[in-house]
């Protein structure tokens, strides 16, 4: 057994890689803290709105119906991507059938978004 083979086994092991990654992350965190801008935070930057401007609560209103429709679109396209990724190895018309079903689901939701 050579000396280099033992060192190579240690260097390519998972625990060694984890320790190196954690140490590298800690070093970058420490370095970022050392070179970051220092100073007293202004009162405006501690406000709930980022630029320090007061934002009235009544102006922040979310249309939940539109949000729900976009959330359903996201779920439909997420399922479509998963189904296509897992069914492309199967022969035949199965991937096209999945895509057609998802297209019909999106077509049924289109009138809801226009309201």
Biopython code that builds the backbone (N, CA, C, O; Angstrom):
import numpy as np
from Bio.PDB.StructureBuilder import StructureBuilder

atoms = [
    (1, "UNK", "N", (0.839, -1.179, 0.000)),
    (1, "UNK", "CA", (0.000, 0.000, 0.000)),
    (1, "UNK", "C", (0.887, 1.246, 0.000)),
    (1, "UNK", "O", (1.825, 1.364, 0.788)),
    (2, "UNK", "N", (0.574, 2.137, -0.875)),
    (2, "UNK", "CA", (1.360, 3.364, -1.006)),
    (2, "UNK", "C", (0.861, 4.422, -0.030)),
    (2, "UNK", "O", (-0.268, 4.372, 0.459)),
    (3, "UNK", "N", (1.725, 5.360, 0.230)),
    (3, "UNK", "CA", (1.376, 6.465, 1.120)),
    (3, "UNK", "C", (0.286, 7.343, 0.498)),
    (3, "UNK", "O", (-0.613, 7.803, 1.203)),
    (4, "UNK", "N", (0.357, 7.575, -0.797)),
    (4, "UNK", "CA", (-0.597, 8.447, -1.486)),
    (4, "UNK", "C", (-1.991, 7.876, -1.528)),
    (4, "UNK", "O", (-2.960, 8.635, -1.554)),
    (5, "UNK", "N", (-2.131, 6.547, -1.536)),
    (5, "UNK", "CA", (-3.451, 5.927, -1.613)),
    (5, "UNK", "C", (-4.241, 6.178, -0.333)),
    (5, "UNK", "O", (-5.446, 6.417, -0.404)),
    (6, "UNK", "N", (-3.602, 6.132, 0.834)),
    (6, "UNK", "CA", (-4.293, 6.390, 2.095)),
    (6, "UNK", "C", (-4.740, 7.836, 2.211)),
    (6, "UNK", "O", (-5.846, 8.117, 2.672)),
    (7, "UNK", "N", (-3.883, 8.745, 1.795)),
    (7, "UNK", "CA", (-4.233, 10.170, 1.833)),
    (7, "UNK", "C", (-5.363, 10.453, 0.855)),
    (7, "UNK", "O", (-6.255, 11.247, 1.156)),
    (8, "UNK", "N", (-5.339, 9.824, -0.294)),
    (8, "UNK", "CA", (-6.395, 10.029, -1.287)),
    (8, "UNK", "C", (-7.731, 9.523, -0.768)),
    (8, "UNK", "O", (-8.768, 10.136, -1.024)),
    (9, "UNK", "N", (-7.718, 8.413, -0.043)),
    (9, "UNK", "CA", (-8.967, 7.904, 0.535)),
    (9, "UNK", "C", (-9.540, 8.870, 1.569)),
    (9, "UNK", "O", (-10.754, 9.055, 1.651)),
    (10, "UNK", "N", (-8.670, 9.474, 2.344)),
    (10, "UNK", "CA", (-9.137, 10.418, 3.368)),
    (10, "UNK", "C", (-9.664, 11.691, 2.719)),
    (10, "UNK", "O", (-10.719, 12.193, 3.108)),
    (11, "UNK", "N", (-8.946, 12.215, 1.742)),
    (11, "UNK", "CA", (-9.325, 13.480, 1.098)),
    (11, "UNK", "C", (-10.635, 13.333, 0.328)),
    (11, "UNK", "O", (-11.409, 14.287, 0.254)),
    (12, "UNK", "N", (-10.899, 12.171, -0.243)),
    (12, "UNK", "CA", (-12.119, 11.983, -1.025)),
    (12, "UNK", "C", (-13.267, 11.414, -0.200)),
    (12, "UNK", "O", (-14.298, 11.050, -0.766)),
    (13, "UNK", "N", (-13.120, 11.327, 1.111)),
    (13, "UNK", "CA", (-14.204, 10.803, 1.941)),
    (13, "UNK", "C", (-15.255, 11.881, 2.184)),
    (13, "UNK", "O", (-14.960, 13.075, 2.127)),
    (14, "UNK", "N", (-16.462, 11.454, 2.451)),
    (14, "UNK", "CA", (-17.575, 12.379, 2.666)),
    (14, "UNK", "C", (-17.389, 13.208, 3.942)),
    (14, "UNK", "O", (-17.618, 14.417, 3.901)),
    (15, "UNK", "N", (-16.985, 12.616, 5.075)),
    (15, "UNK", "CA", (-16.800, 13.458, 6.269)),
    (15, "UNK", "C", (-15.729, 14.528, 6.091)),
    (15, "UNK", "O", (-15.889, 15.642, 6.590)),
    (16, "UNK", "N", (-14.653, 14.217, 5.396)),
    (16, "UNK", "CA", (-13.609, 15.205, 5.156)),
    (16, "UNK", "C", (-14.149, 16.348, 4.289)),
    (16, "UNK", "O", (-13.866, 17.515, 4.557)),
    (17, "UNK", "N", (-14.917, 16.020, 3.262)),
    (17, "UNK", "CA", (-15.516, 17.052, 2.417)),
    (17, "UNK", "C", (-16.489, 17.925, 3.180)),
    (17, "UNK", "O", (-16.554, 19.134, 2.956)),
    (18, "UNK", "N", (-17.258, 17.310, 4.096)),
    (18, "UNK", "CA", (-18.197, 18.080, 4.914)),
    (18, "UNK", "C", (-17.458, 19.049, 5.829)),
    (18, "UNK", "O", (-17.842, 20.213, 5.947)),
    (19, "UNK", "N", (-16.408, 18.575, 6.470)),
    (19, "UNK", "CA", (-15.626, 19.431, 7.376)),
    (19, "UNK", "C", (-14.990, 20.578, 6.603)),
    (19, "UNK", "O", (-14.999, 21.717, 7.068)),
    (20, "UNK", "N", (-14.444, 20.289, 5.436)),
    (20, "UNK", "CA", (-13.834, 21.345, 4.613)),
    (20, "UNK", "C", (-14.884, 22.366, 4.195)),
    (20, "UNK", "O", (-14.615, 23.567, 4.217)),
    (21, "UNK", "N", (-16.096, 21.905, 3.807)),
    (21, "UNK", "CA", (-17.156, 22.829, 3.394)),
    (21, "UNK", "C", (-17.606, 23.713, 4.560)),
    (21, "UNK", "O", (-17.835, 24.909, 4.378)),
    (22, "UNK", "N", (-17.734, 23.131, 5.752)),
    (22, "UNK", "CA", (-18.143, 23.926, 6.917)),
    (22, "UNK", "C", (-17.062, 24.937, 7.273)),
    (22, "UNK", "O", (-17.365, 26.095, 7.560)),
    (23, "UNK", "N", (-15.812, 24.512, 7.258)),
    (23, "UNK", "CA", (-14.721, 25.448, 7.571)),
    (23, "UNK", "C", (-14.634, 26.567, 6.535)),
    (23, "UNK", "O", (-14.398, 27.721, 6.892)),
    (24, "UNK", "N", (-14.818, 26.242, 5.281)),
    (24, "UNK", "CA", (-14.808, 27.263, 4.235)),
    (24, "UNK", "C", (-15.960, 28.246, 4.429)),
    (24, "UNK", "O", (-15.776, 29.454, 4.280)),
    (25, "UNK", "N", (-17.140, 27.737, 4.759)),
    (25, "UNK", "CA", (-18.283, 28.613, 5.019)),
    (25, "UNK", "C", (-18.045, 29.523, 6.208)),
    (25, "UNK", "O", (-18.373, 30.709, 6.159)),
    (26, "UNK", "N", (-17.475, 28.979, 7.279)),
    (26, "UNK", "CA", (-17.173, 29.806, 8.449)),
    (26, "UNK", "C", (-16.130, 30.867, 8.136)),
    (26, "UNK", "O", (-16.236, 32.002, 8.599)),
    (27, "UNK", "N", (-15.125, 30.503, 7.355)),
    (27, "UNK", "CA", (-14.100, 31.490, 6.969)),
    (27, "UNK", "C", (-14.704, 32.609, 6.127)),
    (27, "UNK", "O", (-14.374, 33.778, 6.326)),
    (28, "UNK", "N", (-15.587, 32.264, 5.189)),
    (28, "UNK", "CA", (-16.229, 33.295, 4.368)),
    (28, "UNK", "C", (-17.136, 34.188, 5.214)),
    (28, "UNK", "O", (-17.198, 35.397, 4.993)),
    (29, "UNK", "N", (-17.830, 33.602, 6.171)),
    (29, "UNK", "CA", (-18.690, 34.382, 7.069)),
    (29, "UNK", "C", (-17.852, 35.347, 7.904)),
    (29, "UNK", "O", (-18.214, 36.513, 8.056)),
    (30, "UNK", "N", (-16.751, 34.870, 8.437)),
    (30, "UNK", "CA", (-15.868, 35.704, 9.239)),
    (30, "UNK", "C", (-15.271, 36.819, 8.388)),
    (30, "UNK", "O", (-15.219, 37.973, 8.813)),
    (31, "UNK", "N", (-14.820, 36.469, 7.178)),
    (31, "UNK", "CA", (-14.230, 37.458, 6.279)),
    (31, "UNK", "C", (-15.252, 38.518, 5.888)),
    (31, "UNK", "O", (-14.921, 39.702, 5.831)),
    (32, "UNK", "N", (-16.474, 38.114, 5.622)),
    (32, "UNK", "CA", (-17.529, 39.067, 5.287)),
    (32, "UNK", "C", (-17.827, 40.013, 6.434)),
    (32, "UNK", "O", (-18.096, 41.194, 6.213)),
    (33, "UNK", "N", (-17.782, 39.506, 7.659)),
    (33, "UNK", "CA", (-17.988, 40.360, 8.826)),
    (33, "UNK", "C", (-16.863, 41.361, 9.009)),
    (33, "UNK", "O", (-17.090, 42.477, 9.478)),
    (34, "UNK", "N", (-15.643, 40.964, 8.640)),
    (34, "UNK", "CA", (-14.494, 41.866, 8.776)),
    (34, "UNK", "C", (-14.494, 42.980, 7.733)),
    (34, "UNK", "O", (-14.103, 44.107, 8.034)),
    (35, "UNK", "N", (-14.928, 42.677, 6.510)),
    (35, "UNK", "CA", (-14.830, 43.684, 5.448)),
    (35, "UNK", "C", (-16.145, 44.433, 5.212)),
    (35, "UNK", "O", (-16.202, 45.315, 4.356)),
    (36, "UNK", "N", (-17.194, 44.096, 5.953)),
    (36, "UNK", "CA", (-18.473, 44.770, 5.734)),
    (36, "UNK", "C", (-18.426, 46.195, 6.281)),
    (36, "UNK", "O", (-17.573, 46.541, 7.098)),
    (37, "UNK", "N", (-19.353, 46.997, 5.812)),
    (37, "UNK", "CA", (-19.431, 48.389, 6.252)),
    (37, "UNK", "C", (-19.874, 48.439, 7.702)),
    (37, "UNK", "O", (-20.797, 47.736, 8.112)),
    (38, "UNK", "N", (-19.217, 49.260, 8.450)),
    (38, "UNK", "CA", (-19.539, 49.416, 9.875)),
    (38, "UNK", "C", (-20.208, 50.763, 10.083)),
    (38, "UNK", "O", (-20.008, 51.694, 9.303)),
    (39, "UNK", "N", (-20.980, 50.855, 11.109)),
    (39, "UNK", "CA", (-21.614, 52.130, 11.421)),
    (39, "UNK", "C", (-22.901, 51.909, 12.166)),
    (39, "UNK", "O", (-23.384, 50.785, 12.296)),
    (40, "UNK", "N", (-23.447, 52.999, 12.652)),
    (40, "UNK", "CA", (-24.693, 52.936, 13.399)),
    (40, "UNK", "C", (-25.852, 52.913, 12.405)),
    (40, "UNK", "O", (-25.894, 53.742, 11.497)),
    (41, "UNK", "N", (-26.793, 51.980, 12.559)),
    (41, "UNK", "CA", (-27.927, 51.963, 11.631)),
    (41, "UNK", "C", (-28.834, 53.159, 11.873)),
    (41, "UNK", "O", (-29.075, 53.551, 13.015)),
    (42, "UNK", "N", (-29.328, 53.724, 10.799)),
    (42, "UNK", "CA", (-30.228, 54.866, 10.932)),
    (42, "UNK", "C", (-31.601, 54.378, 11.371)),
    (42, "UNK", "O", (-31.942, 53.206, 11.209)),
    (43, "UNK", "N", (-32.368, 55.279, 11.920)),
    (43, "UNK", "CA", (-33.698, 54.909, 12.402)),
    (43, "UNK", "C", (-34.614, 54.473, 11.260)),
    (43, "UNK", "O", (-35.469, 53.606, 11.442)),
    (44, "UNK", "N", (-34.436, 55.068, 10.102)),
    (44, "UNK", "CA", (-35.276, 54.725, 8.958)),
    (44, "UNK", "C", (-35.042, 53.317, 8.459)),
    (44, "UNK", "O", (-35.973, 52.672, 7.977)),
    (45, "UNK", "N", (-33.829, 52.831, 8.562)),
    (45, "UNK", "CA", (-33.534, 51.494, 8.068)),
    (45, "UNK", "C", (-34.070, 50.410, 8.997)),
    (45, "UNK", "O", (-34.157, 49.250, 8.595)),
    (46, "UNK", "N", (-34.427, 50.759, 10.218)),
    (46, "UNK", "CA", (-34.991, 49.776, 11.131)),
    (46, "UNK", "C", (-36.507, 49.703, 11.020)),
    (46, "UNK", "O", (-37.141, 48.889, 11.693)),
    (47, "UNK", "N", (-37.088, 50.540, 10.184)),
    (47, "UNK", "CA", (-38.539, 50.533, 10.004)),
    (47, "UNK", "C", (-38.959, 49.276, 9.251)),
    (47, "UNK", "O", (-38.138, 48.602, 8.628)),
    (48, "UNK", "N", (-40.244, 48.977, 9.319)),
    (48, "UNK", "CA", (-40.739, 47.756, 8.705)),
    (48, "UNK", "C", (-40.685, 47.822, 7.180)),
    (48, "UNK", "O", (-40.584, 46.781, 6.530)),
    (49, "UNK", "N", (-40.748, 48.992, 6.606)),
    (49, "UNK", "CA", (-40.671, 49.149, 5.165)),
    (49, "UNK", "C", (-39.235, 49.521, 4.818)),
    (49, "UNK", "O", (-38.648, 50.362, 5.498)),
    (50, "UNK", "N", (-38.657, 48.928, 3.794)),
    (50, "UNK", "CA", (-37.217, 48.942, 3.556)),
    (50, "UNK", "C", (-36.617, 50.338, 3.417)),
    (50, "UNK", "O", (-35.512, 50.567, 3.909)),
    (51, "UNK", "N", (-37.283, 51.257, 2.783)),
    (51, "UNK", "CA", (-36.655, 52.560, 2.561)),
    (51, "UNK", "C", (-36.908, 53.521, 3.705)),
    (51, "UNK", "O", (-36.426, 54.653, 3.675)),
    (52, "UNK", "N", (-37.653, 53.094, 4.712)),
    (52, "UNK", "CA", (-37.895, 53.953, 5.855)),
    (52, "UNK", "C", (-39.153, 54.777, 5.733)),
    (52, "UNK", "O", (-39.522, 55.492, 6.665)),
    (53, "UNK", "N", (-39.809, 54.688, 4.609)),
    (53, "UNK", "CA", (-41.037, 55.440, 4.391)),
    (53, "UNK", "C", (-42.190, 54.704, 5.057)),
    (53, "UNK", "O", (-42.275, 53.478, 4.992)),
    (54, "UNK", "N", (-43.062, 55.448, 5.688)),
    (54, "UNK", "CA", (-44.216, 54.818, 6.327)),
    (54, "UNK", "C", (-45.200, 54.360, 5.257)),
    (54, "UNK", "O", (-45.565, 55.130, 4.368)),
    (55, "UNK", "N", (-45.622, 53.119, 5.346)),
    (55, "UNK", "CA", (-46.549, 52.551, 4.370)),
    (55, "UNK", "C", (-47.870, 52.262, 5.078)),
    (55, "UNK", "O", (-47.912, 51.432, 5.986)),
    (56, "UNK", "N", (-48.951, 52.937, 4.675)),
    (56, "UNK", "CA", (-50.242, 52.680, 5.322)),
    (56, "UNK", "C", (-50.695, 51.240, 5.076)),
    (56, "UNK", "O", (-50.553, 50.719, 3.970)),
    (57, "UNK", "N", (-51.230, 50.612, 6.096)),
    (57, "UNK", "CA", (-51.624, 49.205, 6.004)),
    (57, "UNK", "C", (-52.814, 49.003, 5.073)),
    (57, "UNK", "O", (-52.960, 47.928, 4.490)),
    (58, "UNK", "N", (-53.662, 50.010, 4.923)),
    (58, "UNK", "CA", (-54.841, 49.816, 4.077)),
    (58, "UNK", "C", (-54.499, 49.754, 2.589)),
    (58, "UNK", "O", (-55.318, 49.295, 1.793)),
    (59, "UNK", "N", (-53.319, 50.202, 2.204)),
    (59, "UNK", "CA", (-52.930, 50.113, 0.795)),
    (59, "UNK", "C", (-52.444, 48.720, 0.407)),
    (59, "UNK", "O", (-52.411, 48.382, -0.776)),
    (60, "UNK", "N", (-52.072, 47.923, 1.380)),
    (60, "UNK", "CA", (-51.549, 46.590, 1.100)),
    (60, "UNK", "C", (-52.715, 45.609, 1.163)),
    (60, "UNK", "O", (-53.085, 45.131, 2.236)),
    (61, "UNK", "N", (-53.284, 45.318, 0.002)),
    (61, "UNK", "CA", (-54.381, 44.365, -0.071)),
    (61, "UNK", "C", (-54.067, 43.373, -1.177)),
    (61, "UNK", "O", (-53.710, 43.752, -2.292)),
    (62, "UNK", "N", (-54.205, 42.108, -0.851)),
    (62, "UNK", "CA", (-53.913, 41.051, -1.807)),
    (62, "UNK", "C", (-55.232, 40.462, -2.284)),
    (62, "UNK", "O", (-56.102, 40.124, -1.482)),
    (63, "UNK", "N", (-55.367, 40.347, -3.589)),
    (63, "UNK", "CA", (-56.542, 39.702, -4.159)),
    (63, "UNK", "C", (-56.339, 38.195, -4.056)),
    (63, "UNK", "O", (-55.576, 37.613, -4.826)),
    (64, "UNK", "N", (-57.021, 37.567, -3.107)),
    (64, "UNK", "CA", (-56.800, 36.149, -2.841)),
    (64, "UNK", "C", (-57.276, 35.256, -3.968)),
    (64, "UNK", "O", (-56.718, 34.178, -4.171)),
    (65, "UNK", "N", (-58.290, 35.673, -4.706)),
    (65, "UNK", "CA", (-58.762, 34.844, -5.813)),
    (65, "UNK", "C", (-57.708, 34.764, -6.908)),
    (65, "UNK", "O", (-57.458, 33.686, -7.446)),
    (66, "UNK", "N", (-57.092, 35.881, -7.241)),
    (66, "UNK", "CA", (-56.029, 35.871, -8.247)),
    (66, "UNK", "C", (-54.822, 35.099, -7.739)),
    (66, "UNK", "O", (-54.199, 34.357, -8.497)),
    (67, "UNK", "N", (-54.487, 35.263, -6.477)),
    (67, "UNK", "CA", (-53.378, 34.511, -5.898)),
    (67, "UNK", "C", (-53.643, 33.017, -5.972)),
    (67, "UNK", "O", (-52.745, 32.241, -6.299)),
    (68, "UNK", "N", (-54.869, 32.608, -5.670)),
    (68, "UNK", "CA", (-55.220, 31.194, -5.714)),
    (68, "UNK", "C", (-55.091, 30.639, -7.130)),
    (68, "UNK", "O", (-54.592, 29.531, -7.323)),
    (69, "UNK", "N", (-55.538, 31.408, -8.114)),
    (69, "UNK", "CA", (-55.446, 30.942, -9.501)),
    (69, "UNK", "C", (-53.981, 30.766, -9.906)),
    (69, "UNK", "O", (-53.631, 29.772, -10.542)),
    (70, "UNK", "N", (-53.128, 31.719, -9.544)),
    (70, "UNK", "CA", (-51.703, 31.572, -9.861)),
    (70, "UNK", "C", (-51.080, 30.402, -9.101)),
    (70, "UNK", "O", (-50.198, 29.724, -9.628)),
    (71, "UNK", "N", (-51.524, 30.162, -7.879)),
    (71, "UNK", "CA", (-51.016, 29.015, -7.124)),
    (71, "UNK", "C", (-51.426, 27.710, -7.793)),
    (71, "UNK", "O", (-50.634, 26.768, -7.839)),
    (72, "UNK", "N", (-52.639, 27.639, -8.308)),
    (72, "UNK", "CA", (-53.084, 26.433, -9.010)),
    (72, "UNK", "C", (-52.302, 26.268, -10.309)),
    (72, "UNK", "O", (-51.940, 25.147, -10.666)),
    (73, "UNK", "N", (-52.035, 27.361, -11.021)),
    (73, "UNK", "CA", (-51.188, 27.276, -12.221)),
    (73, "UNK", "C", (-49.814, 26.705, -11.874)),
    (73, "UNK", "O", (-49.293, 25.843, -12.582)),
    (74, "UNK", "N", (-49.241, 27.188, -10.793)),
    (74, "UNK", "CA", (-47.934, 26.692, -10.384)),
    (74, "UNK", "C", (-47.982, 25.195, -10.104)),
    (74, "UNK", "O", (-47.095, 24.455, -10.530)),
    (75, "UNK", "N", (-49.007, 24.746, -9.394)),
    (75, "UNK", "CA", (-49.119, 23.318, -9.082)),
    (75, "UNK", "C", (-49.305, 22.511, -10.362)),
    (75, "UNK", "O", (-48.710, 21.443, -10.509)),
    (76, "UNK", "N", (-50.113, 22.998, -11.278)),
    (76, "UNK", "CA", (-50.334, 22.279, -12.537)),
    (76, "UNK", "C", (-49.032, 22.146, -13.313)),
    (76, "UNK", "O", (-48.698, 21.056, -13.777)),
    (77, "UNK", "N", (-48.295, 23.238, -13.459)),
    (77, "UNK", "CA", (-47.048, 23.157, -14.225)),
    (77, "UNK", "C", (-45.973, 22.369, -13.488)),
    (77, "UNK", "O", (-45.127, 21.738, -14.122)),
    (78, "UNK", "N", (-45.996, 22.396, -12.171)),
    (78, "UNK", "CA", (-45.052, 21.593, -11.401)),
    (78, "UNK", "C", (-45.321, 20.106, -11.604)),
    (78, "UNK", "O", (-44.391, 19.326, -11.812)),
    (79, "UNK", "N", (-46.589, 19.716, -11.544)),
    (79, "UNK", "CA", (-46.945, 18.316, -11.783)),
    (79, "UNK", "C", (-46.648, 17.928, -13.216)),
    (79, "UNK", "O", (-46.192, 16.814, -13.471)),
    (80, "UNK", "N", (-46.897, 18.829, -14.163)),
    (80, "UNK", "CA", (-46.589, 18.533, -15.567)),
    (80, "UNK", "C", (-45.103, 18.285, -15.763)),
    (80, "UNK", "O", (-44.716, 17.348, -16.461)),
    (81, "UNK", "N", (-44.271, 19.113, -15.156)),
    (81, "UNK", "CA", (-42.823, 18.929, -15.293)),
    (81, "UNK", "C", (-42.389, 17.598, -14.691)),
    (81, "UNK", "O", (-41.556, 16.899, -15.266)),
    (82, "UNK", "N", (-42.950, 17.245, -13.536)),
    (82, "UNK", "CA", (-42.600, 15.967, -12.911)),
    (82, "UNK", "C", (-43.070, 14.791, -13.761)),
    (82, "UNK", "O", (-42.324, 13.833, -13.966)),
    (83, "UNK", "N", (-44.295, 14.860, -14.251)),
    (83, "UNK", "CA", (-44.821, 13.766, -15.068)),
    (83, "UNK", "C", (-44.043, 13.605, -16.369)),
    (83, "UNK", "O", (-43.757, 12.483, -16.788)),
    (84, "UNK", "N", (-43.704, 14.705, -17.000)),
    (84, "UNK", "CA", (-42.935, 14.600, -18.242)),
    (84, "UNK", "C", (-41.528, 14.087, -17.984)),
    (84, "UNK", "O", (-40.987, 13.321, -18.782)),
    (85, "UNK", "N", (-40.937, 14.505, -16.879)),
    (85, "UNK", "CA", (-39.581, 14.043, -16.570)),
    (85, "UNK", "C", (-39.550, 12.557, -16.267)),
    (85, "UNK", "O", (-38.577, 11.881, -16.600)),
    (86, "UNK", "N", (-40.585, 12.043, -15.648)),
    (86, "UNK", "CA", (-40.595, 10.621, -15.301)),
    (86, "UNK", "C", (-41.201, 9.745, -16.374)),
    (86, "UNK", "O", (-41.028, 8.527, -16.336)),
    (87, "UNK", "N", (-41.907, 10.327, -17.335)),
    (87, "UNK", "CA", (-42.556, 9.491, -18.344)),
    (87, "UNK", "C", (-41.884, 9.532, -19.713)),
    (87, "UNK", "O", (-42.325, 8.845, -20.634)),
    (88, "UNK", "N", (-40.839, 10.315, -19.859)),
    (88, "UNK", "CA", (-40.203, 10.393, -21.172)),
    (88, "UNK", "C", (-39.485, 9.101, -21.554)),
    (88, "UNK", "O", (-39.217, 8.870, -22.733)),
    (89, "UNK", "N", (-39.174, 8.266, -20.579)),
    (89, "UNK", "CA", (-38.525, 6.988, -20.899)),
    (89, "UNK", "C", (-39.537, 5.938, -21.325)),
    (89, "UNK", "O", (-39.160, 4.909, -21.886)),
    (90, "UNK", "N", (-40.819, 6.183, -21.065)),
    (90, "UNK", "CA", (-41.821, 5.192, -21.455)),
    (90, "UNK", "C", (-42.191, 5.396, -22.926)),
    (90, "UNK", "O", (-42.331, 6.528, -23.389)),
    (91, "UNK", "N", (-42.346, 4.295, -23.646)),
    (91, "UNK", "CA", (-42.682, 4.413, -25.068)),
    (91, "UNK", "C", (-44.158, 4.750, -25.257)),
    (91, "UNK", "O", (-44.972, 4.552, -24.355)),
    (92, "UNK", "N", (-44.478, 5.244, -26.399)),
    (92, "UNK", "CA", (-45.873, 5.478, -26.744)),
    (92, "UNK", "C", (-46.314, 6.905, -26.550)),
    (92, "UNK", "O", (-45.523, 7.845, -26.611)),
    (93, "UNK", "N", (-47.587, 7.036, -26.316)),
    (93, "UNK", "CA", (-48.225, 8.338, -26.304)),
    (93, "UNK", "C", (-48.448, 8.875, -24.893)),
    (93, "UNK", "O", (-49.074, 9.923, -24.729)),
    (94, "UNK", "N", (-47.952, 8.186, -23.882)),
    (94, "UNK", "CA", (-48.199, 8.570, -22.491)),
    (94, "UNK", "C", (-47.711, 9.982, -22.159)),
    (94, "UNK", "O", (-48.470, 10.730, -21.544)),
    (95, "UNK", "N", (-46.500, 10.391, -22.524)),
    (95, "UNK", "CA", (-46.095, 11.776, -22.214)),
    (95, "UNK", "C", (-46.975, 12.825, -22.898)),
    (95, "UNK", "O", (-47.279, 13.863, -22.310)),
    (96, "UNK", "N", (-47.376, 12.556, -24.120)),
    (96, "UNK", "CA", (-48.248, 13.501, -24.818)),
    (96, "UNK", "C", (-49.622, 13.561, -24.158)),
    (96, "UNK", "O", (-50.237, 14.626, -24.109)),
    (97, "UNK", "N", (-50.110, 12.433, -23.650)),
    (97, "UNK", "CA", (-51.402, 12.414, -22.968)),
    (97, "UNK", "C", (-51.333, 13.228, -21.677)),
    (97, "UNK", "O", (-52.263, 13.972, -21.366)),
    (98, "UNK", "N", (-50.240, 13.094, -20.924)),
    (98, "UNK", "CA", (-50.067, 13.909, -19.718)),
    (98, "UNK", "C", (-50.065, 15.395, -20.066)),
    (98, "UNK", "O", (-50.732, 16.189, -19.404)),
    (99, "UNK", "N", (-49.331, 15.767, -21.083)),
    (99, "UNK", "CA", (-49.258, 17.174, -21.481)),
    (99, "UNK", "C", (-50.626, 17.695, -21.924)),
    (99, "UNK", "O", (-50.983, 18.834, -21.622)),
    (100, "UNK", "N", (-51.385, 16.873, -22.632)),
    (100, "UNK", "CA", (-52.718, 17.283, -23.081)),
    (100, "UNK", "C", (-53.664, 17.477, -21.908)),
    (100, "UNK", "O", (-54.449, 18.425, -21.896)),
    (101, "UNK", "N", (-53.599, 16.591, -20.923)),
    (101, "UNK", "CA", (-54.449, 16.731, -19.736)),
    (101, "UNK", "C", (-54.111, 18.023, -18.995)),
    (101, "UNK", "O", (-55.011, 18.738, -18.554)),
    (102, "UNK", "N", (-52.841, 18.319, -18.859)),
    (102, "UNK", "CA", (-52.436, 19.548, -18.170)),
    (102, "UNK", "C", (-52.840, 20.787, -18.970)),
    (102, "UNK", "O", (-53.237, 21.797, -18.388)),
    (103, "UNK", "N", (-52.740, 20.716, -20.295)),
    (103, "UNK", "CA", (-53.166, 21.834, -21.135)),
    (103, "UNK", "C", (-54.656, 22.087, -20.977)),
    (103, "UNK", "O", (-55.085, 23.240, -20.936)),
    (104, "UNK", "N", (-55.445, 21.036, -20.889)),
    (104, "UNK", "CA", (-56.882, 21.202, -20.675)),
    (104, "UNK", "C", (-57.172, 21.813, -19.304)),
    (104, "UNK", "O", (-58.091, 22.620, -19.168)),
    (105, "UNK", "N", (-56.395, 21.433, -18.289)),
    (105, "UNK", "CA", (-56.573, 22.014, -16.958)),
    (105, "UNK", "C", (-56.279, 23.507, -16.973)),
    (105, "UNK", "O", (-56.990, 24.291, -16.345)),
    (106, "UNK", "N", (-55.242, 23.894, -17.682)),
    (106, "UNK", "CA", (-54.903, 25.325, -17.788)),
    (106, "UNK", "C", (-55.976, 26.062, -18.576)),
    (106, "UNK", "O", (-56.339, 27.185, -18.223)),
    (107, "UNK", "N", (-56.488, 25.445, -19.640)),
    (107, "UNK", "CA", (-57.536, 26.078, -20.444)),
    (107, "UNK", "C", (-58.808, 26.284, -19.630)),
    (107, "UNK", "O", (-59.528, 27.260, -19.842)),
    (108, "UNK", "N", (-59.089, 25.377, -18.705)),
    (108, "UNK", "CA", (-60.270, 25.548, -17.862)),
    (108, "UNK", "C", (-60.094, 26.663, -16.846)),
    (108, "UNK", "O", (-61.082, 27.254, -16.411)),
    (109, "UNK", "N", (-58.871, 26.964, -16.461)),
    (109, "UNK", "CA", (-58.626, 28.017, -15.481)),
    (109, "UNK", "C", (-58.499, 29.411, -16.107)),
    (109, "UNK", "O", (-58.564, 30.408, -15.388)),
    (110, "UNK", "N", (-58.323, 29.500, -17.404)),
    (110, "UNK", "CA", (-58.122, 30.806, -18.043)),
    (110, "UNK", "C", (-59.280, 31.795, -17.798)),
    (110, "UNK", "O", (-59.010, 32.974, -17.565)),
    (111, "UNK", "N", (-60.537, 31.377, -17.839)),
    (111, "UNK", "CA", (-61.596, 32.362, -17.570)),
    (111, "UNK", "C", (-61.541, 32.934, -16.152)),
    (111, "UNK", "O", (-62.013, 34.049, -15.927)),
    (112, "UNK", "N", (-60.988, 32.213, -15.212)),
    (112, "UNK", "CA", (-60.913, 32.719, -13.841)),
    (112, "UNK", "C", (-59.941, 33.871, -13.697)),
    (112, "UNK", "O", (-60.153, 34.756, -12.868)),
    (113, "UNK", "N", (-58.885, 33.879, -14.483)),
    (113, "UNK", "CA", (-57.860, 34.910, -14.364)),
    (113, "UNK", "C", (-58.305, 36.225, -14.987)),
    (113, "UNK", "O", (-57.761, 37.274, -14.642)),
    (114, "UNK", "N", (-59.256, 36.201, -15.874)),
    (114, "UNK", "CA", (-59.681, 37.395, -16.598)),
    (114, "UNK", "C", (-60.676, 38.241, -15.819)),
    (114, "UNK", "O", (-60.994, 39.354, -16.237)),
    (115, "UNK", "N", (-61.174, 37.737, -14.696)),
    (115, "UNK", "CA", (-62.153, 38.492, -13.915)),
    (115, "UNK", "C", (-61.521, 39.637, -13.196)),
    (115, "UNK", "O", (-62.207, 40.377, -12.491)),
]
sb = StructureBuilder()
sb.init_structure("model")
sb.init_model(0)
sb.init_chain("A")
sb.init_seg("    ")
for serial, (resi, resn, name, xyz) in enumerate(atoms, 1):
    if name == "N":
        sb.init_residue(resn, " ", resi, " ")
    sb.init_atom(name, np.array(xyz, "f"), 0.0, 1.0, " ", f" {name:<3s}", serial, name[0])
structure = sb.get_structure()
